[in-house]
Amino acid sequence: QVQLVESGGGSVQAGGSLRLSCAVTGTTYGTNSMGWFRQAPGKGREGVAYIYTNTGRTSYADSVKGRFTISQDNAKKTVDLQMNSLKPEDTAMYYCAASGCSGSSCTVRYWGQGTQVTVSS
């Protein structure tokens, strides 16, 4: 069985930084991408950052470009999200996910339980 476990969330003032980590156990069959999503109260989950596990190619939402960096360590089976210059708009529950992608079309196969990020002004 597969487990994705996020850690590193917390409360920070605007302009601060946090580093989220996603630890993967088991084998995520049928996937070729890892990503971070977030969900604020009353809103749906939105993709924040993605990385193709085979090539290391990354993609970011426009709202976080230049501030967030996604990375992977295949040996440790972890995927991190470095978040700098945080804004109150970044406040959300952040989820790690493993997806199967073809081009720009992805389907999430496995979800983590989420970790809360709160940014105060």
N, C-alpha and C positions, 0 to 999 in steps of 0.2 A: 504494500500500500504506500501511497505518497502522502507526505506532509510538507507543507510550506509554512514556516513559522517566522513571523516578522518580529523585529525588536528595534529599539532605538527611539521610539516616539517619546514625546514629552511636551512640556510647555516652554516657550521661548519668546522673547520680545522681538518685535519687528527689527529686521536687520541681522538677526542672529543666524546660527547654523545648527543643523542636526544631520546625523548620518543614520539612515535606516539600513537594516540588514535583513535579508531573507535567507534562511537556511533550508535547504532541500534535502529530504530523505526519501529513499526509494528511487525508482526510475520513472521519469515523466514521459511515458510512452506516447507517441503521437504528437509531440510538441517540438518546436524548433525556435521558440522565442520565450524570453522571460520579460515581464513587465511590471511596472508599478502603476496602480490605479488609485484614485481617491474619490471619496464620497462625502459631501457636506450634507448637513441636515436638509431634508426636503428636496434633494437633488439626486440624480442618477450617478452611477459611477462613470468617471471619465479617465481616459488613458493619460498618463503623465509622461512616462518614459518607457522605451522598449529596447531590448538588445537581442539580436539573433545569436543564439548560443554557439552556432558553428563558426561564424565569421567574426563575431564581435561588433558587427554593424549596429549602430544605435540610431534612435529616432526620439524626438522630444516634442511635446506640445509647445506651441508658440508661447504660451504663458509662462513657461519655465526655462526656455532657452537662455543660455548664458548664466543661469543660476543653479540649475540641477545637473548632476552628472551620474549616469548609471554605469556600473561596472560589474564584472563577473570574475569569479575565481573558480575555474572548473575543478581544480584539485580539492578545494574545500567545499565545493558545491554550494556556494553562496552568491547572492546578487545584492549589491549595495546601491543605495541612492544617497549621494551627497547633496544636501540642500543648503545653499548659501543665500544670503540676502533675503531671508524669509519675510513674507508679507502676510498681513491678516487674512487676505484672500486665499492663502495656502492652507488655512485651517480646515481639517477634514480627517476622516479615518482613511488611512493609507493601507492598501492591500497589495500583496505580492501575488502574481499569477503566472502560470505557465500556459502558453498558447500554441496552437498549431496555425501557422500562417502560410498563405500563398499570395505573394505580392503584398498588397496593402490590406488584404482581407484576413482577419484573425478570429479564431474561436478559442475562448478560454476553456481549458480542460481541467485545470486545478486552481483553486483559490486558497490563499492563506486566511487567517482569522482576523487580520487587521491590527494596526497599531495607531493610536490617536496622536495627532499633531495639532497643537494649539498655538497660534501666534497672536500675541497681544500687541496692540498699538500703543 
